[in-house]
Amino acid sequence: MAAVEKLMKQFANGRAVPVDKVTKAMPVVAVFAGAGTNAYVLGDVVHQARLYAQTLYLAEKYGLPLPENLRHQGDGE
């Protein structure tokens, strides 16, 4: 809560911000933090999926074995 109060003081040009306003802002800050985290994680998952798909495509196209860390358990490879 102290961090949110400090952040709100920056927007209030250094003036004191009442605690009730800080507590009302907490859910908004949580929503933005959660949305930002979700966007970052989803973007990273998409990036990793593209790299994996490219690796599979190139391995199949040129008849190369997959790297050890990308092989599925139980494939018999």
NORRANOR-V11547 format. One record per residue. N is the residue number from 0. RES is the residue in three letters. PSI is psi in whole degrees, -180 to 180 (999 if undefined). OMEGA is omega as a letter, one per 20 degrees, with the letter a starting at -180 (NA if undefined). NEAR is the number of other C-alpha atoms within 10 Angstrom. Layout:
[[N/RES/PSI/OMEGA/NEAR] [N/RES/PSI/OMEGA/NEAR]]
This chain:
[[0/MET/-33/r/11] [1/ALA/-37/r/9] [2/ALA/-39/r/9] [3/VAL/-39/r/14] [4/GLU/-42/r/19] [5/LYS/-42/r/15] [6/LEU/-43/a/14] [7/MET/-32/r/19] [8/LYS/-35/r/16] [9/GLN/-38/r/13] [10/PHE/-22/a/11] [11/ALA/19/r/11] [12/ASN/40/r/8] [13/GLY/-4/r/11] [14/ARG/154/r/10] [15/ALA/143/r/12] [16/VAL/127/r/16] [17/PRO/145/a/11] [18/VAL/-37/a/12] [19/ASP/-32/r/8] [20/LYS/-36/r/11] [21/VAL/-45/a/19] [22/THR/-31/r/13] [23/LYS/-27/a/10] [24/ALA/-16/a/15] [25/MET/-47/r/13] [26/PRO/-36/r/11] [27/VAL/-44/r/11] [28/VAL/-41/r/12] [29/ALA/-40/r/11] [30/VAL/-47/a/11] [31/PHE/-40/r/11] [32/ALA/-43/r/12] [33/GLY/-43/r/12] [34/ALA/-41/r/12] [35/GLY/-42/r/12] [36/THR/-45/r/12] [37/ASN/-42/r/12] [38/ALA/-42/a/12] [39/TYR/-47/a/12] [40/VAL/-44/r/12] [41/LEU/-42/r/12] [42/GLY/-40/r/12] [43/ASP/-39/r/12] [44/VAL/-42/r/12] [45/VAL/-43/r/12] [46/HIS/-47/r/11] [47/GLN/-37/r/12] [48/ALA/-40/r/12] [49/ARG/-45/r/12] [50/LEU/-41/r/12] [51/TYR/-44/r/12] [52/ALA/-40/r/11] [53/GLN/-41/r/12] [54/THR/-45/r/16] [55/LEU/-44/a/16] [56/TYR/-49/a/12] [57/LEU/-37/r/13] [58/ALA/-43/r/14] [59/GLU/-41/a/12] [60/LYS/-42/a/9] [61/TYR/8/r/8] [62/GLY/34/a/9] [63/LEU/149/r/11] [64/PRO/151/r/13] [65/LEU/150/r/15] [66/PRO/150/a/10] [67/GLU/-42/a/8] [68/ASN/-9/r/7] [69/LEU/-5/r/11] [70/ARG/141/r/12] [71/HIS/144/r/10] [72/GLN/137/r/8] [73/GLY/6/r/6] [74/ASP/-14/a/6] [75/GLY/10/a/6] [76/GLU/999/NA/9]]
